[in-house]
Structure formats: C-alpha cells, structure tokens
Amino acid sequence: SNQRGTEISSKNLERFLSNLLFVSLFTGLPYSMKQAGFPLGILLLLCVAYITDYSIILLIKTGNLSGTNTYQALVNKAYGFAGYLILSTLQFLYPFMCPTKDH
C-alpha cells in the first residue's frame, strides 16, 4: 500500500543536497583549501563527503524503519520527549552559536 508522507521523497532530498553542496562549495571550500593545501584539501573533502553521504543514508533508512518522516519525529521516537526538547532547543540556538568572522 502507498503510505503518503511516511517516506522521504527523493525530490526533496535532491533539493536539500544540491542546496547544501552549493552553500558549502562557495563558502567553506575556498577557505579550507587555502588552509590545508590542495592535495590534503581534496582528500579531506572526499572523506567528509563519504561520511556525510553515509550518515544521510542511515538517517533515511532509520526514518523509514521507524515510520517517521522528519528528524524531529525520529529523535522523539528514539529519545522520547526529553530528547525532542533538547533537539529543538539546540536547533533553535545553533544559528546563534555559529562561529563568525572576527573583525
């Protein structure tokens, strides 16, 4: 049976990943390449890309197995309401905790 909303759509995932790739390529990549050097920068980029891809695959599989379709619902199912509150608080505070360029 087709259970609408229980699986993460590949279209939304593609949109998210392309946006993530675009932002990381034009903001962090030039700086990290300058700091690490080109050969080590490429190696680190490939390692981070592999780890990120693997973690996204695990999140999607876990969400599908648990019957959830959002990260918040997955955390709520795994850690209960206390985990959900901690996650929500951290997600709210994250933009304020991000490092900024010193002037």
Distance bins in CASP14 RR format, pairs under 12 A and 6 or more apart:
PFRMAT RR
TARGET T0000
AUTHOR 0000-0000-0000
RMODE 2
METHOD distances of the structure
MODEL  1
3 64 0 0 0 0 0 1 0 0 0 0 0
3 67 0 0 0 0 1 0 0 0 0 0 0
3 68 0 0 0 0 0 1 0 0 0 0 0
3 69 0 0 0 0 1 0 0 0 0 0 0
4 69 0 0 0 0 1 0 0 0 0 0 0
5 12 0 0 0 0 0 1 0 0 0 0 0
5 63 0 0 0 0 0 1 0 0 0 0 0
5 64 0 0 0 0 0 1 0 0 0 0 0
5 67 0 0 0 0 1 0 0 0 0 0 0
5 68 0 0 0 0 0 1 0 0 0 0 0
5 69 1 0 1 0 0 0 0 0 0 0 0
5 70 0 0 0 0 1 0 0 0 0 0 0
5 73 0 0 0 0 0 1 0 0 0 0 0
6 60 0 0 0 0 0 1 0 0 0 0 0
6 63 0 0 0 0 1 0 0 0 0 0 0
6 64 1 0 0 1 0 0 0 0 0 0 0
6 65 0 0 0 0 0 1 0 0 0 0 0
6 66 0 0 0 0 1 0 0 0 0 0 0
6 67 1 0 1 0 0 0 0 0 0 0 0
6 68 0 0 0 0 1 0 0 0 0 0 0
6 69 1 0 1 0 0 0 0 0 0 0 0
6 70 0 0 0 0 0 1 0 0 0 0 0
6 73 0 0 0 0 0 1 0 0 0 0 0
7 13 0 0 0 0 0 1 0 0 0 0 0
7 60 0 0 0 0 1 0 0 0 0 0 0
7 61 0 0 0 0 0 1 0 0 0 0 0
7 63 0 0 0 0 1 0 0 0 0 0 0
7 64 1 0 1 0 0 0 0 0 0 0 0
7 65 0 0 0 0 0 1 0 0 0 0 0
7 66 0 0 0 0 0 1 0 0 0 0 0
7 67 0 0 0 0 1 0 0 0 0 0 0
7 68 0 0 0 0 0 1 0 0 0 0 0
7 69 1 0 0 1 0 0 0 0 0 0 0
8 14 0 0 0 0 0 1 0 0 0 0 0
8 15 0 0 0 0 0 1 0 0 0 0 0
8 16 0 0 0 0 1 0 0 0 0 0 0
8 17 0 0 0 0 0 1 0 0 0 0 0
8 56 0 0 0 0 1 0 0 0 0 0 0
8 57 0 0 0 0 0 1 0 0 0 0 0
8 59 0 0 0 0 1 0 0 0 0 0 0
8 60 1 0 1 0 0 0 0 0 0 0 0
8 61 0 0 0 0 0 1 0 0 0 0 0
8 62 0 0 0 0 0 1 0 0 0 0 0
8 63 1 0 0 1 0 0 0 0 0 0 0
8 64 1 0 0 1 0 0 0 0 0 0 0
8 67 0 0 0 0 0 1 0 0 0 0 0
8 68 0 0 0 0 1 0 0 0 0 0 0
8 69 1 0 0 1 0 0 0 0 0 0 0
8 70 0 0 0 0 1 0 0 0 0 0 0
8 71 0 0 0 0 0 1 0 0 0 0 0
8 73 0 0 0 0 0 1 0 0 0 0 0
8 74 0 0 0 0 0 1 0 0 0 0 0
9 15 0 0 0 0 1 0 0 0 0 0 0
9 16 0 0 0 0 0 1 0 0 0 0 0
9 60 0 0 0 0 0 1 0 0 0 0 0
9 64 0 0 0 0 0 1 0 0 0 0 0
9 69 0 0 0 0 1 0 0 0 0 0 0
10 16 0 0 0 0 0 1 0 0 0 0 0
10 17 0 0 0 0 0 1 0 0 0 0 0
10 56 0 0 0 0 0 1 0 0 0 0 0
10 60 0 0 0 0 1 0 0 0 0 0 0
11 17 0 0 0 0 0 1 0 0 0 0 0
11 18 0 0 0 0 0 1 0 0 0 0 0
12 18 0 0 0 0 0 1 0 0 0 0 0
12 19 0 0 0 0 0 1 0 0 0 0 0
12 60 0 0 0 0 0 1 0 0 0 0 0
12 69 0 0 0 0 1 0 0 0 0 0 0
12 70 0 0 0 0 0 1 0 0 0 0 0
13 19 0 0 0 0 0 1 0 0 0 0 0
13 20 0 0 0 0 0 1 0 0 0 0 0
13 53 0 0 0 0 0 1 0 0 0 0 0
13 56 1 0 0 1 0 0 0 0 0 0 0
13 57 0 0 0 0 0 1 0 0 0 0 0
13 59 0 0 0 0 0 1 0 0 0 0 0
13 60 1 0 0 1 0 0 0 0 0 0 0
13 69 0 0 0 0 0 1 0 0 0 0 0
14 20 0 0 0 0 0 1 0 0 0 0 0
14 21 0 0 0 0 0 1 0 0 0 0 0
14 56 0 0 0 0 0 1 0 0 0 0 0
15 21 0 0 0 0 0 1 0 0 0 0 0
15 22 0 0 0 0 0 1 0 0 0 0 0
16 22 0 0 0 0 0 1 0 0 0 0 0
16 23 0 0 0 0 0 1 0 0 0 0 0
16 52 0 0 0 0 0 1 0 0 0 0 0
16 56 0 0 0 0 1 0 0 0 0 0 0
16 59 0 0 0 0 0 1 0 0 0 0 0
16 60 0 0 0 0 0 1 0 0 0 0 0
16 71 0 0 0 0 0 1 0 0 0 0 0
17 23 0 0 0 0 0 1 0 0 0 0 0
17 24 0 0 0 0 0 1 0 0 0 0 0
17 49 0 0 0 0 0 1 0 0 0 0 0
17 52 0 0 0 0 1 0 0 0 0 0 0
17 53 0 0 0 0 1 0 0 0 0 0 0
17 56 1 0 0 1 0 0 0 0 0 0 0
17 57 0 0 0 0 0 1 0 0 0 0 0
17 60 0 0 0 0 0 1 0 0 0 0 0
18 24 0 0 0 0 0 1 0 0 0 0 0
18 25 0 0 0 0 0 1 0 0 0 0 0
19 25 0 0 0 0 0 1 0 0 0 0 0
19 26 0 0 0 0 0 1 0 0 0 0 0
20 26 0 0 0 0 0 1 0 0 0 0 0
20 27 0 0 0 0 0 1 0 0 0 0 0
20 28 0 0 0 0 0 1 0 0 0 0 0
20 48 0 0 0 0 0 1 0 0 0 0 0
20 49 0 0 0 0 0 1 0 0 0 0 0
20 52 0 0 0 0 1 0 0 0 0 0 0
20 53 0 0 0 0 0 1 0 0 0 0 0
20 56 0 0 0 0 1 0 0 0 0 0 0
21 27 0 0 0 0 0 1 0 0 0 0 0
21 28 0 0 0 0 0 1 0 0 0 0 0
21 29 0 0 0 0 1 0 0 0 0 0 0
21 45 0 0 0 0 0 1 0 0 0 0 0
21 48 0 0 0 0 0 1 0 0 0 0 0
21 49 0 0 0 0 1 0 0 0 0 0 0
21 52 0 0 0 0 1 0 0 0 0 0 0
21 53 0 0 0 0 0 1 0 0 0 0 0
22 28 0 0 0 0 0 1 0 0 0 0 0
22 29 0 0 0 0 0 1 0 0 0 0 0
23 29 0 0 0 0 0 1 0 0 0 0 0
24 30 0 0 0 0 0 1 0 0 0 0 0
24 31 0 0 0 0 0 1 0 0 0 0 0
24 32 0 0 0 0 1 0 0 0 0 0 0
24 45 0 0 0 0 1 0 0 0 0 0 0
24 48 0 0 0 0 1 0 0 0 0 0 0
24 49 0 0 0 0 1 0 0 0 0 0 0
24 52 0 0 0 0 1 0 0 0 0 0 0
25 31 0 0 0 0 0 1 0 0 0 0 0
25 32 0 0 0 0 0 1 0 0 0 0 0
25 33 0 0 0 0 0 1 0 0 0 0 0
25 45 0 0 0 0 1 0 0 0 0 0 0
25 49 0 0 0 0 0 1 0 0 0 0 0
27 98 0 0 0 0 0 1 0 0 0 0 0
27 101 0 0 0 0 0 1 0 0 0 0 0
28 34 0 0 0 0 1 0 0 0 0 0 0
28 35 0 0 0 0 0 1 0 0 0 0 0
28 36 0 0 0 0 0 1 0 0 0 0 0
28 41 0 0 0 0 0 1 0 0 0 0 0
28 44 0 0 0 0 0 1 0 0 0 0 0
28 45 0 0 0 0 0 1 0 0 0 0 0
28 48 0 0 0 0 0 1 0 0 0 0 0
28 99 0 0 0 0 0 1 0 0 0 0 0
28 101 0 0 0 0 0 1 0 0 0 0 0
29 35 0 0 0 0 0 1 0 0 0 0 0
29 36 0 0 0 0 0 1 0 0 0 0 0
29 37 0 0 0 0 0 1 0 0 0 0 0
29 38 0 0 0 0 0 1 0 0 0 0 0
29 41 0 0 0 0 1 0 0 0 0 0 0
29 42 0 0 0 0 0 1 0 0 0 0 0
29 44 0 0 0 0 0 1 0 0 0 0 0
29 45 1 0 0 1 0 0 0 0 0 0 0
29 48 0 0 0 0 0 1 0 0 0 0 0
29 49 0 0 0 0 0 1 0 0 0 0 0
30 36 0 0 0 0 0 1 0 0 0 0 0
30 37 0 0 0 0 0 1 0 0 0 0 0
30 38 0 0 0 0 0 1 0 0 0 0 0
30 41 0 0 0 0 0 1 0 0 0 0 0
30 45 0 0 0 0 0 1 0 0 0 0 0
31 37 0 0 0 0 0 1 0 0 0 0 0
31 41 0 0 0 0 0 1 0 0 0 0 0
31 99 0 0 0 0 0 1 0 0 0 0 0
31 101 0 0 0 0 0 1 0 0 0 0 0
32 38 0 0 0 0 0 1 0 0 0 0 0
32 40 0 0 0 0 1 0 0 0 0 0 0
32 41 1 0 0 1 0 0 0 0 0 0 0
32 42 0 0 0 0 0 1 0 0 0 0 0
32 43 0 0 0 0 0 1 0 0 0 0 0
32 44 1 0 0 1 0 0 0 0 0 0 0
32 45 1 0 0 1 0 0 0 0 0 0 0
32 48 0 0 0 0 1 0 0 0 0 0 0
33 39 0 0 0 0 0 1 0 0 0 0 0
33 40 0 0 0 0 1 0 0 0 0 0 0
33 41 1 0 1 0 0 0 0 0 0 0 0
33 42 0 0 0 0 1 0 0 0 0 0 0
33 43 0 0 0 0 0 1 0 0 0 0 0
33 44 0 0 0 0 1 0 0 0 0 0 0
33 45 0 0 0 0 1 0 0 0 0 0 0
34 40 0 0 0 0 0 1 0 0 0 0 0
34 41 0 0 0 0 1 0 0 0 0 0 0
35 41 0 0 0 0 1 0 0 0 0 0 0
35 44 0 0 0 0 0 1 0 0 0 0 0
36 42 0 0 0 0 1 0 0 0 0 0 0
36 43 0 0 0 0 1 0 0 0 0 0 0
36 44 1 0 0 1 0 0 0 0 0 0 0
36 45 0 0 0 0 1 0 0 0 0 0 0
36 47 0 0 0 0 0 1 0 0 0 0 0
36 48 0 0 0 0 0 1 0 0 0 0 0
37 43 0 0 0 0 1 0 0 0 0 0 0
37 44 0 0 0 0 1 0 0 0 0 0 0
37 45 0 0 0 0 0 1 0 0 0 0 0
38 44 0 0 0 0 0 1 0 0 0 0 0
38 45 0 0 0 0 0 1 0 0 0 0 0
39 45 0 0 0 0 0 1 0 0 0 0 0
39 46 0 0 0 0 0 1 0 0 0 0 0
40 46 0 0 0 0 0 1 0 0 0 0 0
40 47 0 0 0 0 0 1 0 0 0 0 0
41 47 0 0 0 0 1 0 0 0 0 0 0
41 48 0 0 0 0 1 0 0 0 0 0 0
41 49 0 0 0 0 0 1 0 0 0 0 0
42 48 0 0 0 0 0 1 0 0 0 0 0
42 49 0 0 0 0 0 1 0 0 0 0 0
43 49 0 0 0 0 0 1 0 0 0 0 0
43 50 0 0 0 0 0 1 0 0 0 0 0
44 50 0 0 0 0 0 1 0 0 0 0 0
44 51 0 0 0 0 0 1 0 0 0 0 0
45 51 0 0 0 0 0 1 0 0 0 0 0
45 52 0 0 0 0 0 1 0 0 0 0 0
46 52 0 0 0 0 0 1 0 0 0 0 0
46 53 0 0 0 0 0 1 0 0 0 0 0
47 53 0 0 0 0 0 1 0 0 0 0 0
47 54 0 0 0 0 0 1 0 0 0 0 0
48 54 0 0 0 0 0 1 0 0 0 0 0
48 55 0 0 0 0 0 1 0 0 0 0 0
49 55 0 0 0 0 0 1 0 0 0 0 0
49 56 0 0 0 0 0 1 0 0 0 0 0
50 56 0 0 0 0 0 1 0 0 0 0 0
50 57 0 0 0 0 0 1 0 0 0 0 0
51 57 0 0 0 0 0 1 0 0 0 0 0
51 58 0 0 0 0 0 1 0 0 0 0 0
52 58 0 0 0 0 0 1 0 0 0 0 0
52 59 0 0 0 0 0 1 0 0 0 0 0
53 59 0 0 0 0 0 1 0 0 0 0 0
53 60 0 0 0 0 0 1 0 0 0 0 0
54 60 0 0 0 0 0 1 0 0 0 0 0
54 61 0 0 0 0 0 1 0 0 0 0 0
55 61 0 0 0 0 0 1 0 0 0 0 0
55 62 0 0 0 0 0 1 0 0 0 0 0
55 71 0 0 0 0 0 1 0 0 0 0 0
56 62 0 0 0 0 0 1 0 0 0 0 0
56 63 0 0 0 0 0 1 0 0 0 0 0
56 71 0 0 0 0 0 1 0 0 0 0 0
57 63 0 0 0 0 0 1 0 0 0 0 0
57 64 0 0 0 0 0 1 0 0 0 0 0
58 64 0 0 0 0 0 1 0 0 0 0 0
58 65 0 0 0 0 0 1 0 0 0 0 0
58 74 0 0 0 0 0 1 0 0 0 0 0
59 65 0 0 0 0 0 1 0 0 0 0 0
59 66 0 0 0 0 0 1 0 0 0 0 0
59 68 0 0 0 0 0 1 0 0 0 0 0
59 69 0 0 0 0 0 1 0 0 0 0 0
59 70 0 0 0 0 0 1 0 0 0 0 0
59 71 1 0 0 1 0 0 0 0 0 0 0
59 73 0 0 0 0 0 1 0 0 0 0 0
59 74 1 0 0 1 0 0 0 0 0 0 0
59 75 0 0 0 0 0 1 0 0 0 0 0
59 78 0 0 0 0 0 1 0 0 0 0 0
60 66 0 0 0 0 0 1 0 0 0 0 0
60 67 0 0 0 0 0 1 0 0 0 0 0
60 68 0 0 0 0 0 1 0 0 0 0 0
60 69 0 0 0 0 1 0 0 0 0 0 0
60 70 0 0 0 0 0 1 0 0 0 0 0
60 71 0 0 0 0 0 1 0 0 0 0 0
60 74 0 0 0 0 0 1 0 0 0 0 0
61 67 0 0 0 0 0 1 0 0 0 0 0
61 68 0 0 0 0 0 1 0 0 0 0 0
61 74 0 0 0 0 0 1 0 0 0 0 0
62 68 0 0 0 0 1 0 0 0 0 0 0
62 69 0 0 0 0 0 1 0 0 0 0 0
62 71 0 0 0 0 0 1 0 0 0 0 0
62 73 0 0 0 0 0 1 0 0 0 0 0
62 74 1 0 0 1 0 0 0 0 0 0 0
62 75 0 0 0 0 0 1 0 0 0 0 0
62 77 0 0 0 0 1 0 0 0 0 0 0
62 78 0 0 0 0 1 0 0 0 0 0 0
63 69 1 0 0 1 0 0 0 0 0 0 0
63 70 0 0 0 0 1 0 0 0 0 0 0
63 71 0 0 0 0 1 0 0 0 0 0 0
63 72 0 0 0 0 0 1 0 0 0 0 0
63 73 0 0 0 0 1 0 0 0 0 0 0
63 74 1 0 1 0 0 0 0 0 0 0 0
63 75 0 0 0 0 0 1 0 0 0 0 0
63 76 0 0 0 0 0 1 0 0 0 0 0
63 77 0 0 0 0 1 0 0 0 0 0 0
63 78 0 0 0 0 1 0 0 0 0 0 0
64 74 0 0 0 0 0 1 0 0 0 0 0
65 74 0 0 0 0 1 0 0 0 0 0 0
65 77 0 0 0 0 0 1 0 0 0 0 0
65 78 0 0 0 0 0 1 0 0 0 0 0
66 73 0 0 0 0 1 0 0 0 0 0 0
66 74 1 0 0 1 0 0 0 0 0 0 0
66 75 0 0 0 0 0 1 0 0 0 0 0
66 76 0 0 0 0 1 0 0 0 0 0 0
66 77 1 0 1 0 0 0 0 0 0 0 0
66 78 1 0 0 1 0 0 0 0 0 0 0
66 79 0 0 0 0 0 1 0 0 0 0 0
67 73 0 0 0 0 1 0 0 0 0 0 0
67 74 0 0 0 0 1 0 0 0 0 0 0
67 76 0 0 0 0 0 1 0 0 0 0 0
67 77 1 0 0 1 0 0 0 0 0 0 0
67 78 0 0 0 0 0 1 0 0 0 0 0
68 74 1 0 1 0 0 0 0 0 0 0 0
68 75 0 0 0 0 1 0 0 0 0 0 0
68 76 1 0 0 1 0 0 0 0 0 0 0
68 77 1 0 1 0 0 0 0 0 0 0 0
68 78 0 0 0 0 1 0 0 0 0 0 0
68 84 0 0 0 0 0 1 0 0 0 0 0
69 77 0 0 0 0 0 1 0 0 0 0 0
70 76 0 0 0 0 1 0 0 0 0 0 0
70 77 0 0 0 0 0 1 0 0 0 0 0
70 84 0 0 0 0 0 1 0 0 0 0 0
70 87 0 0 0 0 0 1 0 0 0 0 0
70 88 0 0 0 0 0 1 0 0 0 0 0
70 91 0 0 0 0 0 1 0 0 0 0 0
71 77 0 0 0 0 0 1 0 0 0 0 0
71 78 0 0 0 0 0 1 0 0 0 0 0
71 79 0 0 0 0 0 1 0 0 0 0 0
71 83 0 0 0 0 0 1 0 0 0 0 0
71 84 0 0 0 0 0 1 0 0 0 0 0
71 87 1 0 0 1 0 0 0 0 0 0 0
71 88 0 0 0 0 0 1 0 0 0 0 0
71 90 0 0 0 0 0 1 0 0 0 0 0
71 91 0 0 0 0 1 0 0 0 0 0 0
72 78 0 0 0 0 0 1 0 0 0 0 0
72 79 0 0 0 0 0 1 0 0 0 0 0
72 80 0 0 0 0 0 1 0 0 0 0 0
72 81 0 0 0 0 0 1 0 0 0 0 0
72 83 0 0 0 0 1 0 0 0 0 0 0
72 84 1 0 0 1 0 0 0 0 0 0 0
72 85 0 0 0 0 0 1 0 0 0 0 0
72 86 0 0 0 0 0 1 0 0 0 0 0
72 87 1 0 0 1 0 0 0 0 0 0 0
72 88 1 0 0 1 0 0 0 0 0 0 0
72 89 0 0 0 0 0 1 0 0 0 0 0
72 90 0 0 0 0 0 1 0 0 0 0 0
72 91 0 0 0 0 1 0 0 0 0 0 0
72 92 0 0 0 0 0 1 0 0 0 0 0
73 79 0 0 0 0 0 1 0 0 0 0 0
73 80 0 0 0 0 0 1 0 0 0 0 0
73 81 0 0 0 0 0 1 0 0 0 0 0
73 83 0 0 0 0 0 1 0 0 0 0 0
73 84 0 0 0 0 1 0 0 0 0 0 0
73 87 0 0 0 0 0 1 0 0 0 0 0
73 88 0 0 0 0 0 1 0 0 0 0 0
74 80 0 0 0 0 0 1 0 0 0 0 0
74 83 0 0 0 0 0 1 0 0 0 0 0
74 84 0 0 0 0 1 0 0 0 0 0 0
74 87 0 0 0 0 1 0 0 0 0 0 0
75 81 0 0 0 0 0 1 0 0 0 0 0
75 82 0 0 0 0 0 1 0 0 0 0 0
75 83 1 0 1 0 0 0 0 0 0 0 0
75 84 1 0 1 0 0 0 0 0 0 0 0
75 85 0 0 0 0 1 0 0 0 0 0 0
75 86 0 0 0 0 1 0 0 0 0 0 0
75 87 1 0 1 0 0 0 0 0 0 0 0
75 88 0 0 0 0 1 0 0 0 0 0 0
75 89 0 0 0 0 0 1 0 0 0 0 0
75 90 0 0 0 0 0 1 0 0 0 0 0
75 91 0 0 0 0 1 0 0 0 0 0 0
76 82 0 0 0 0 1 0 0 0 0 0 0
76 83 1 0 0 1 0 0 0 0 0 0 0
76 84 1 0 1 0 0 0 0 0 0 0 0
76 85 0 0 0 0 1 0 0 0 0 0 0
76 86 0 0 0 0 0 1 0 0 0 0 0
76 87 0 0 0 0 1 0 0 0 0 0 0
76 88 0 0 0 0 1 0 0 0 0 0 0
77 83 0 0 0 0 0 1 0 0 0 0 0
77 84 0 0 0 0 1 0 0 0 0 0 0
77 87 0 0 0 0 0 1 0 0 0 0 0
78 84 0 0 0 0 1 0 0 0 0 0 0
78 86 0 0 0 0 0 1 0 0 0 0 0
78 87 0 0 0 0 0 1 0 0 0 0 0
79 85 0 0 0 0 1 0 0 0 0 0 0
79 86 1 0 0 1 0 0 0 0 0 0 0
79 87 1 0 0 1 0 0 0 0 0 0 0
79 88 0 0 0 0 0 1 0 0 0 0 0
80 86 0 0 0 0 1 0 0 0 0 0 0
80 87 0 0 0 0 0 1 0 0 0 0 0
81 87 0 0 0 0 0 1 0 0 0 0 0
81 88 0 0 0 0 0 1 0 0 0 0 0
82 88 0 0 0 0 0 1 0 0 0 0 0
82 89 0 0 0 0 0 1 0 0 0 0 0
83 89 0 0 0 0 1 0 0 0 0 0 0
83 90 0 0 0 0 1 0 0 0 0 0 0
83 91 0 0 0 0 0 1 0 0 0 0 0
84 90 0 0 0 0 0 1 0 0 0 0 0
84 91 0 0 0 0 0 1 0 0 0 0 0
85 91 0 0 0 0 0 1 0 0 0 0 0
85 92 0 0 0 0 0 1 0 0 0 0 0
86 92 0 0 0 0 0 1 0 0 0 0 0
86 93 0 0 0 0 0 1 0 0 0 0 0
87 93 0 0 0 0 0 1 0 0 0 0 0
87 94 0 0 0 0 0 1 0 0 0 0 0
88 94 0 0 0 0 0 1 0 0 0 0 0
89 96 0 0 0 0 0 1 0 0 0 0 0
89 97 0 0 0 0 0 1 0 0 0 0 0
90 96 0 0 0 0 0 1 0 0 0 0 0
90 97 0 0 0 0 1 0 0 0 0 0 0
91 97 0 0 0 0 0 1 0 0 0 0 0
END
